[in-house]
Structures are given as C-alpha cells and as structure tokens.
Amino acid sequence: MKNLLFLAGLLASAGANAQHEHHMPAADIMHTANDTILPHQHHMQHDMGNMSHAFSLNLPMSRNGSGTGWLPDASPMYGVMYHSPKWMYMLHGNIFLRYNNQDISKSGSRGGSKFDAPNWMMFMGQRKVGNKGLFRFSAMLSLDELIAGGSGYPLLFQSGESYKGKPLVDRQHPHDLFSELSVGYTYALSQQADVFAYLGYPGEPALGPVAFMHRPSALYNPDAPLSHHWTDATHITFGVATVGMRLGEFKIEGSSFTGREPGENRYDFDKPRFDSWSGRLSYNPSGNWALQVSHAFVNEPEPLHINKDVNRTTASAVYSLPLAQNGWLNATAVWGRNKSKNHDAERAFLLEGSWGKSKLALYGRYEYVQKSVEELVLDDAIYGHDAIFPVHAFTAGVNYDLLNINKLIVAGGTQFTVYKTDKKLYDLYGRYPMAFEIYLRLYPALMKM
C-alpha cells in the first residue's frame, strides 16, 4: 500500500506543480470531409517550439504511441506537461486499485480472486538539436511485482512467461520495474521526410500495434489482452535498436532486438542478445486513423521453451474521433499470428472500443485466441499433443470520474467478462465462466492545448 500511495502522490504532485497545461477540447477540433485536423496545427507547433511528436518536428504530439508506434492525430492525451527554455517534459500513468474475481459463477477450478493494483508510470522529455534535429528520452516504471507478487494477477486463459520455474497460466505476469529506458534521435530532411534511430534497454521494437496500456481504446480496462503474446508482448525488450524513415503519412522501420521475454526477476536488467528482427510499415491515411502491418522473427521468446522460435505477424487499425463536451470515440482492431517450426500456427483477434463524454466512459473488448495444450499447461495424453483450443472473451465496463485532485482524476469503475471455449475444457473452466472486477482508478487529466 505504501508503494501505491507513493505512486499516487507522485502523480498528484506533478499535477499541482505543472508549469504549463495543454488541453485540446473536442469543440476546437476542425472537421473536413476527409480528415480531422488539429486547429492551426502548424502555427501552434511554431509557437510552442518544442511541442511536437517524439520522432518528428513536423507531426503533432498526439500521434505519440509506445516505442516508435503511431496513434491517430485525433487521439486524446492524458498527462502533465512541463516546459523549460529548451526542453519539454511529460508525465503520465495509470493505477487501478482493484478487486478481481475471475470465476464469480464458480463454474470451474482454474479461476482466482485477488485485491491488486495494475499500474505504470511514464516520464519522457524532448528537445530540438539545431534546426532539424530532435532528441528524446523515455522512462517507464511499474510496481506490479511489489503489489501483485511474482505470479501476477488472475486472468482466465492468459498465458506467457513463468514464475518459480513454472509457466504462468490463467494469470497475467507482472511487468518489470524498469519497463522502458530509451533514447531516440530524429533528423528532418524536409517537412515531409524524417529519418530516426531508437535505442532501448529495455525498449520496444517495431512490431505490432501501440502496446495496450497506451491505446486510448484500452485505458479504462485494467487487464492485459489475452492476445498480448500474439501482438504486443515485445513492448518490454531488454535490448532493441530501431532505425526508420517517414515519408509523408507513411513510415517504414526495422529493429534488431532480444527475442527472450523478461525473466522472473523483475528488478534486474536481462542480458541483451540482439538475436531477433522485425519490420513494420505504418500509414495514417487521415487524422482519425493509424494503420500498421509488421512481421518478426523472435528467437526463443519463452525461457521454458528452448529452441522454439516464433515467426510473428500482426496487423492493426486504430481509430479516434473527438466528440463534443471533451468526449472521444476510440476503437482498435488487432490481428496476430504466431508460427513455430513443427507446430500449427496460432491466431488471435482483438476488437476493443471506448466511448467517453464528460465524466462517463463506456468500454468493451472482444477477443478470439487460439491456445495450445502447451500454452494452457494441459496433459497432452488427455487433451492431445497438438490440440489447439479456441477461446472467446467478451468484456463490458463502465468508468466514472469521481474527483479531481490537483489534476489527478479519481474514477470508479466496474467490468464483467464472459468466456467461452471448447467443450473439452468445460471440466476445467466450466461452460461460460464469468469474471467481475470493481476498481478505483487514478490517472492524470486530459491535456490542454
């Protein structure tokens, strides 16, 4: 609890001491027949000087995602901004004080319940270098391990990583204390072209969509997607180097990175290997959309599955539409595919969305994931060595802002999830297991321009 109070206090004091705040009300967004553009975008960037995208002097800051990924220009931004004569700094985060019960219907034997607090905090800064250069750094921290323990939190059908030498199943692993420490440099060839480089230890390679905790459509949901290890699990990679180029609304980039996922020690720095690679093509056809396709070879991502490399392919579309009264409609669709040698490909699909206006937000998520006997830690003598089981998960939730304390918002929320899987797993999970969560959420206010 002391760790939670520290985290909340840091966010609150940041809001109280911010030198400048910037907010972009939806009423000030200009709509055209083909696009949503920010009001006086180029003039505003000229006036603010260092207020730009983290990897381009000629793109809006609202396109910032995780790593080098793109969001739509019309995306909402939550955080606190600080300015010095040469630097722009930004602090943002999310904390959920939660009760989580993954089998309220008591239909199976694999559900669990827990009081916990999924959380993360990010601090970044950037400044111009000469007339055409841009330097940025980013640090992301999480106290998941201290609060939830090494086994993480209950989440039916979730899999990936390990604890005490055993694979985690029906639980979401905690994130590392240092989830990102990265730097980047961009050089503007013209207003329409940039070249950039990114180094992280840890960091995020050019693979998949913007990670779930940074997508506006997922901000209200405390849970990691079940498809996390099919699409965006590489957002914490101990050793990554990315180079890329932007041409207009297109961006192409490639990464060399460490394929092994973080080890069980969440406080150390794992060995950098640079044994994997990825490539990603991004395209923002308008201010409302961000599209990407990517592919990677990931060397032995799971430490318990030696010699099992993964070829991962993803595609995604992210949509943001500003509404009246500081409202937004956000949606994301993600498809992912993992293929290992001598194993059938496993696929995943996610569709999530949120609608918010003033203090109220409604959100939901649908997922389809193919889970193997190995992923679910099942007896292959009973269930079949190469069996793959379909998993469906439907989540609906509501979030309501209760208090505003020094620009730190305290909200209350709840969500329900219904799962559906193959009848062969009914003896373990039940026919339609149901999960219930209720939480208090602490997060920084919507930023003002």
Secondary structure per residue as TSV (DSSP state, phi and psi in degrees):
chain	resnum	aa	ss	phi	psi
A	1	M	-	360.0	-36.2
A	2	K	H	-59.5	-38.8
A	3	N	H	-64.6	-39.0
A	4	L	H	-65.3	-44.1
A	5	L	H	-63.0	-38.5
A	6	F	H	-61.8	-45.8
A	7	L	H	-63.1	-45.3
A	8	A	H	-65.3	-40.4
A	9	G	H	-64.2	-36.7
A	10	L	H	-65.0	-42.3
A	11	L	H	-63.8	-43.1
A	12	A	H	-64.6	-44.7
A	13	S	H	-66.1	-32.3
A	14	A	H	-62.6	-42.1
A	15	G	H	-66.7	-36.4
A	16	A	H	-71.2	-31.7
A	17	N	H	-102.0	4.1
A	18	A	-	-59.8	136.4
A	19	Q	S	-77.4	-37.5
A	20	H	B	-141.4	141.4
A	21	E	-	-120.3	151.6
A	22	H	-	-137.3	127.7
A	23	H	B	-132.9	140.3
A	24	M	-	-115.8	88.0
A	25	P	-	-62.2	148.9
A	26	A	G	-63.5	-28.8
A	27	A	G	-65.1	-21.7
A	28	D	G	-91.2	-0.4
A	29	I	-	-79.8	131.8
A	30	M	E	-90.7	130.2
A	31	H	E	-107.5	137.8
A	32	T	-	-121.0	179.1
A	33	A	S	-64.2	-30.0
A	34	N	S	-115.0	-4.7
A	35	D	-	-158.3	167.3
A	36	T	E	-118.3	119.2
A	37	I	E	-121.1	153.5
A	38	L	-	-76.2	142.2
A	39	P	T	-64.1	127.3
A	40	H	T	51.3	44.7
A	41	Q	H	-55.8	-52.2
A	42	H	H	-68.9	-38.9
A	43	H	H	-62.5	-41.2
A	44	M	H	-64.3	-43.0
A	45	Q	H	-64.1	-37.3
A	46	H	H	-64.8	-44.0
A	47	D	H	-66.7	-42.5
A	48	M	H	-78.3	-15.5
A	49	G	S	73.2	-89.0
A	50	N	S	-92.2	13.8
A	51	M	-	-91.8	89.8
A	52	S	S	-145.6	-178.3
A	53	H	B	-61.8	153.9
A	54	A	T	-68.6	-20.3
A	55	F	T	-126.5	24.6
A	56	S	B	-167.0	132.7
A	57	L	T	-75.7	-10.4
A	58	N	T	-116.7	19.3
A	59	L	S	-126.1	152.8
A	60	P	-	-72.4	151.0
A	61	M	G	-63.0	-28.0
A	62	S	G	-65.5	-12.2
A	63	R	G	-80.5	-8.6
A	64	N	B	-58.4	130.6
A	65	G	-	-118.9	-140.0
A	66	S	S	-101.2	149.6
A	67	G	T	57.2	-127.1
A	68	T	T	-105.9	12.7
A	69	G	-	-71.4	158.4
A	70	W	B	-108.6	141.8
A	71	L	-	-109.2	167.3
A	72	P	-	-62.9	150.0
A	73	D	T	-61.8	-27.0
A	74	A	T	-84.5	6.9
A	75	S	-	-66.4	143.8
A	76	P	-	-72.4	153.3
A	77	M	-	-127.1	130.0
A	78	Y	B	-115.7	126.6
A	79	G	S	165.1	-176.3
A	80	V	E	-125.8	132.6
A	81	M	E	-112.4	140.7
A	82	Y	E	-123.5	145.6
A	83	H	E	-127.3	140.6
A	84	S	-	-122.6	175.9
A	85	P	S	-55.2	-31.3
A	86	K	S	-118.4	-16.6
A	87	W	E	-116.2	151.9
A	88	M	E	-121.0	129.1
A	89	Y	E	-118.5	151.9
A	90	M	E	-143.0	138.2
A	91	L	E	-125.3	129.7
A	92	H	E	-151.2	167.7
A	93	G	E	179.8	-175.6
A	94	N	E	-155.9	130.2
A	95	I	E	-133.7	129.7
A	96	F	E	-116.2	118.3
A	97	L	E	-93.6	110.0
A	98	R	E	-137.1	147.3
A	99	Y	E	-108.0	128.1
A	100	N	E	-127.8	119.8
A	101	N	E	-123.5	114.8
A	102	Q	S	-91.2	4.1
A	103	D	-	-154.9	67.6
A	104	I	T	-67.7	-22.3
A	105	S	T	-83.6	-7.8
A	106	K	-	50.9	46.1
A	107	S	-	-93.5	-9.7
A	108	G	S	-143.2	-170.5
A	109	S	S	-113.8	2.3
A	110	R	S	-107.6	-3.0
A	111	G	-	-77.4	161.9
A	112	G	-	-148.7	169.3
A	113	S	E	-137.1	154.5
A	114	K	E	-167.8	146.3
A	115	F	E	-91.6	124.1
A	116	D	E	-152.1	-168.8
A	117	A	-	-157.7	79.6
A	118	P	-	-55.3	136.6
A	119	N	E	-157.4	156.8
A	120	W	E	-161.0	154.4
A	121	M	E	-141.1	140.1
A	122	M	E	-130.9	137.5
A	123	F	E	-129.5	129.6
A	124	M	E	-138.7	158.5
A	125	G	E	-148.5	155.1
A	126	Q	E	-152.5	156.5
A	127	R	E	-155.5	155.7
A	128	K	E	-74.9	146.5
A	129	V	E	-122.1	102.1
A	130	G	T	71.1	-155.0
A	131	N	T	-88.2	-22.0
A	132	K	T	-124.2	-3.3
A	133	G	E	-99.3	153.6
A	134	L	E	-142.3	123.0
A	135	F	E	-110.3	140.2
A	136	R	E	-141.9	155.9
A	137	F	E	-136.6	159.3
A	138	S	E	-149.4	139.3
A	139	A	E	-133.5	129.4
A	140	M	E	-125.5	131.1
A	141	L	E	-123.9	152.5
A	142	S	-	-144.2	138.4
A	143	L	-	-103.1	25.8
A	144	D	H	-53.4	-47.8
A	145	E	H	-63.1	-43.0
A	146	L	H	-64.6	-33.7
A	147	I	H	-92.5	-46.8
A	148	A	H	-95.5	-15.2
A	149	G	-	87.1	172.9
A	150	G	T	-67.5	-20.8
A	151	S	T	-88.3	-1.8
A	152	G	-	72.9	-149.2
A	153	Y	E	-121.9	154.2
A	154	P	E	-62.8	135.2
A	155	L	E	-159.9	104.8
A	156	L	E	-55.4	137.5
A	157	F	E	69.7	3.7
A	158	Q	E	-78.5	147.9
A	159	S	E	-150.1	162.9
A	160	G	E	124.5	137.2
A	161	E	E	68.2	-170.7
A	162	S	E	-147.9	167.9
A	163	Y	E	-148.5	126.9
A	164	K	T	54.8	39.1
A	165	G	T	78.1	6.3
A	166	K	E	-120.7	145.4
A	167	P	E	-66.6	141.6
A	168	L	E	-80.9	130.2
A	169	V	E	-141.8	140.7
A	170	D	E	60.8	26.0
A	171	R	E	-147.3	147.7
A	172	Q	E	-96.5	124.8
A	173	H	-	-65.4	150.5
A	174	P	-	-71.5	151.8
A	175	H	-	-87.3	156.1
A	176	D	-	-67.3	151.0
A	177	L	S	-55.0	-48.9
A	178	F	E	-99.2	98.0
A	179	S	E	-91.5	-19.3
A	180	E	E	-159.5	132.0
A	181	L	E	-137.7	103.2
A	182	S	E	-140.7	158.4
A	183	V	E	-133.9	157.8
A	184	G	E	-151.7	153.3
A	185	Y	E	-136.9	135.6
A	186	T	E	-127.4	140.9
A	187	Y	E	-122.3	125.7
A	188	A	E	-84.6	111.8
A	189	L	E	-73.2	-33.9
A	190	S	E	-163.9	-175.9
A	191	Q	T	-66.4	-21.2
A	192	Q	T	-105.9	0.1
A	193	A	E	-143.9	133.4
A	194	D	E	-134.1	151.3
A	195	V	E	-121.3	144.6
A	196	F	E	-148.1	160.2
A	197	A	E	-136.6	146.5
A	198	Y	E	-139.2	133.0
A	199	L	E	-128.3	132.7
A	200	G	E	-138.3	138.7
A	201	Y	T	-151.5	80.6
A	202	P	T	-82.3	169.1
A	203	G	B	-160.0	-164.1
A	204	E	-	-130.8	121.3
A	205	P	-	-74.8	172.6
A	206	A	S	-79.3	80.2
A	207	L	-	-153.1	124.0
A	208	G	S	83.1	-177.8
A	209	P	S	-77.5	176.0
A	210	V	S	-53.7	133.3
A	211	A	-	-57.0	150.6
A	212	F	G	-56.8	-37.5
A	213	M	G	-72.3	-9.5
A	214	H	G	-109.0	0.8
A	215	R	-	-86.3	129.7
A	216	P	G	-57.3	-30.4
A	217	S	G	-72.1	-14.8
A	218	A	G	-114.3	1.5
A	219	L	T	-63.5	-26.8
A	220	Y	T	-86.6	-12.4
A	221	N	-	-96.7	121.1
A	222	P	-	-70.7	-19.1
A	223	D	S	-90.5	144.1
A	224	A	-	-71.4	144.8
A	225	P	-	-62.7	150.0
A	226	L	T	-65.0	-23.9
A	227	S	T	-88.5	12.1
A	228	H	H	-51.9	-44.2
A	229	H	H	-86.0	9.9
A	230	W	H	-107.0	-16.0
A	231	T	H	-132.0	-55.5
A	232	D	T	-129.8	21.4
A	233	A	G	-67.4	-19.4
A	234	T	G	-77.9	11.8
A	235	H	G	-68.6	-14.7
A	236	I	S	-120.1	99.5
A	237	T	B	-128.1	122.6
A	238	F	S	-85.1	83.1
A	239	G	S	116.8	103.0
A	240	V	E	-148.5	138.0
A	241	A	E	-132.0	126.3
A	242	T	E	-127.5	138.2
A	243	V	E	-128.1	148.8
A	244	G	E	-162.4	175.9
A	245	M	E	-144.8	137.4
A	246	R	E	-105.5	133.8
A	247	L	E	-127.3	102.3
A	248	G	T	63.2	-120.8
A	249	E	T	-97.7	10.8
A	250	F	E	-107.5	150.2
A	251	K	E	-143.3	131.4
A	252	I	E	-122.8	137.5
A	253	E	E	-152.8	156.8
A	254	G	E	-139.6	150.7
A	255	S	E	-133.0	147.9
A	256	S	E	-112.7	131.7
A	257	F	E	-154.2	172.4
A	258	T	-	-84.8	121.9
A	259	G	-	-75.1	-31.3
A	260	R	S	-64.0	128.5
A	261	E	-	-71.5	161.4
A	262	P	-	-55.2	144.8
A	263	G	-	-76.2	-179.7
A	264	E	S	-69.8	-26.2
A	265	N	-	-77.6	108.4
A	266	R	T	-86.2	3.8
A	267	Y	T	-113.8	-6.4
A	268	D	S	-101.4	-175.6
A	269	F	-	-115.8	112.3
A	270	D	-	-67.3	160.8
A	271	K	-	-66.3	125.9
A	272	P	-	-74.0	134.2
A	273	R	-	-118.1	-33.5
A	274	F	-	49.7	52.3
A	275	D	-	-111.0	9.0
A	276	S	E	-133.5	165.3
A	277	W	E	-144.8	158.8
A	278	S	E	-151.2	159.0
A	279	G	E	-139.5	144.5
A	280	R	E	-142.9	137.9
A	281	L	E	-115.3	124.7
A	282	S	E	-117.4	148.0
A	283	Y	E	-149.3	124.9
A	284	N	-	-109.1	93.9
A	285	P	-	-69.2	-20.7
A	286	S	S	-155.1	177.5
A	287	G	T	-67.8	-12.9
A	288	N	T	-97.1	-13.4
A	289	W	E	-124.5	147.4
A	290	A	E	-138.2	119.3
A	291	L	E	-117.7	149.2
A	292	Q	E	-154.5	150.7
A	293	V	E	-132.3	144.8
A	294	S	E	-153.5	157.3
A	295	H	E	-145.1	148.6
A	296	A	E	-150.1	151.1
A	297	F	E	-103.4	120.1
A	298	V	E	-114.1	115.2
A	299	N	S	-80.9	117.0
A	300	E	-	41.7	63.7
A	301	P	-	-63.1	-33.1
A	302	E	S	-101.1	123.2
A	303	P	T	-63.8	-23.0
A	304	L	T	-85.9	-6.7
A	305	H	S	-120.4	73.2
A	306	I	T	-66.4	143.9
A	307	N	T	67.0	17.0
A	308	K	-	-110.0	90.1
A	309	D	-	-82.5	159.7
A	310	V	E	-129.1	131.9
A	311	N	E	-98.7	116.5
A	312	R	E	-114.4	130.9
A	313	T	E	-125.9	135.8
A	314	T	E	-136.7	157.1
A	315	A	E	-147.5	144.6
A	316	S	E	-152.9	157.8
A	317	A	E	-137.5	127.5
A	318	V	E	-117.4	134.5
A	319	Y	E	-128.3	136.8
A	320	S	E	-137.4	132.2
A	321	L	E	-132.8	113.6
A	322	P	E	-66.6	143.4
A	323	L	E	-122.4	171.8
A	324	A	T	-67.1	160.9
A	325	Q	T	57.9	48.9
A	326	N	T	55.3	38.3
A	327	G	E	-104.3	160.3
A	328	W	E	-147.5	146.8
A	329	L	E	-113.7	121.2
A	330	N	E	-125.7	138.9
A	331	A	E	-147.2	149.6
A	332	T	E	-141.8	135.6
A	333	A	E	-122.3	131.5
A	334	V	E	-135.6	136.2
A	335	W	E	-123.9	138.5
A	336	G	E	-140.8	152.2
A	337	R	E	-142.2	127.0
A	338	N	E	-111.6	130.3
A	339	K	E	-132.4	123.4
A	340	S	-	-114.7	152.8
A	341	K	T	-60.3	135.3
A	342	N	T	66.6	16.6
A	343	H	S	-131.1	148.1
A	344	D	-	-67.6	150.2
A	345	A	-	-66.3	144.7
A	346	E	E	-115.5	134.1
A	347	R	E	-119.7	158.0
A	348	A	E	-145.6	147.8
A	349	F	E	-138.8	137.7
A	350	L	E	-131.6	138.1
A	351	L	E	-135.3	118.2
A	352	E	E	-134.5	154.7
A	353	G	E	-157.7	159.9
A	354	S	E	-144.8	145.2
A	355	W	E	-127.6	126.0
A	356	G	E	-136.1	145.1
A	357	K	E	-151.1	126.7
A	358	S	T	56.7	-116.3
A	359	K	T	-96.2	-11.2
A	360	L	E	-102.7	140.0
A	361	A	E	-140.0	137.5
A	362	L	E	-115.5	141.4
A	363	Y	E	-148.2	161.0
A	364	G	E	-158.3	165.1
A	365	R	E	-151.8	135.8
A	366	Y	E	-121.2	135.7
A	367	E	E	-134.2	142.0
A	368	Y	E	-124.4	123.3
A	369	V	E	-135.4	140.1
A	370	Q	E	-98.0	115.5
A	371	K	E	-110.5	133.5
A	372	S	E	-88.1	169.7
A	373	V	T	-57.3	-40.6
A	374	E	T	-64.6	-44.5
A	375	E	T	-61.3	-41.2
A	376	L	T	-91.4	4.4
A	377	V	T	52.0	59.7
A	378	L	-	-107.0	159.5
A	379	D	-	-76.8	110.4
A	380	D	H	-68.5	-17.9
A	381	A	H	-69.6	-25.6
A	382	I	H	-95.4	-43.9
A	383	Y	H	-99.7	-10.2
A	384	G	-	101.4	133.8
A	385	H	T	-63.5	-40.6
A	386	D	T	-106.2	17.1
A	387	A	-	-67.7	139.8
A	388	I	E	-125.0	130.1
A	389	F	E	-111.6	131.7
A	390	P	E	-77.3	139.2
A	391	V	E	-127.2	128.6
A	392	H	E	-113.9	138.8
A	393	A	E	-137.2	126.8
A	394	F	E	-117.8	121.3
A	395	T	E	-121.4	136.1
A	396	A	E	-134.8	137.1
A	397	G	E	-149.1	167.5
A	398	V	E	-136.2	142.9
A	399	N	E	-133.6	132.3
A	400	Y	E	-135.0	127.7
A	401	D	E	-72.3	126.2
A	402	L	E	-102.3	-43.5
A	403	L	E	-139.0	152.6
A	404	N	E	-124.9	107.3
A	405	I	E	-116.8	106.0
A	406	N	T	51.2	45.2
A	407	K	T	70.5	7.9
A	408	L	E	-98.4	123.0
A	409	I	E	-92.8	133.3
A	410	V	E	-109.4	117.9
A	411	A	E	-120.5	155.6
A	412	G	E	-113.9	146.4
A	413	G	E	-157.1	166.1
A	414	T	E	-151.2	155.2
A	415	Q	E	-151.1	153.5
A	416	F	E	-123.8	143.6
A	417	T	E	-130.6	135.7
A	418	V	E	-116.3	130.9
A	419	Y	E	-109.1	150.8
A	420	K	E	-142.7	132.2
A	421	T	E	-140.8	-172.7
A	422	D	-	-65.5	145.4
A	423	K	G	-62.6	-21.0
A	424	K	G	-66.6	-17.7
A	425	L	G	-102.5	5.6
A	426	Y	H	-60.1	-33.7
A	427	D	H	-66.0	-25.1
A	428	L	H	-94.6	-40.1
A	429	Y	H	-111.1	-17.8
A	430	G	-	88.7	172.7
A	431	R	S	-74.1	-49.7
A	432	Y	S	-135.5	74.8
A	433	P	-	-61.7	143.7
A	434	M	E	-124.6	140.0
A	435	A	E	-117.1	148.1
A	436	F	E	-133.7	137.3
A	437	E	E	-137.9	143.2
A	438	I	E	-135.7	139.5
A	439	Y	E	-151.6	159.6
A	440	L	E	-107.1	134.3
A	441	R	E	-117.9	135.3
A	442	L	E	-116.7	126.9
A	443	Y	E	-157.1	157.1
A	444	P	E	-74.8	156.3
A	445	A	-	-71.2	163.6
A	446	L	B	-59.6	133.0
A	447	M	-	-75.3	149.6
A	448	K	B	-110.4	139.4
A	449	M	-	-96.0	360.0
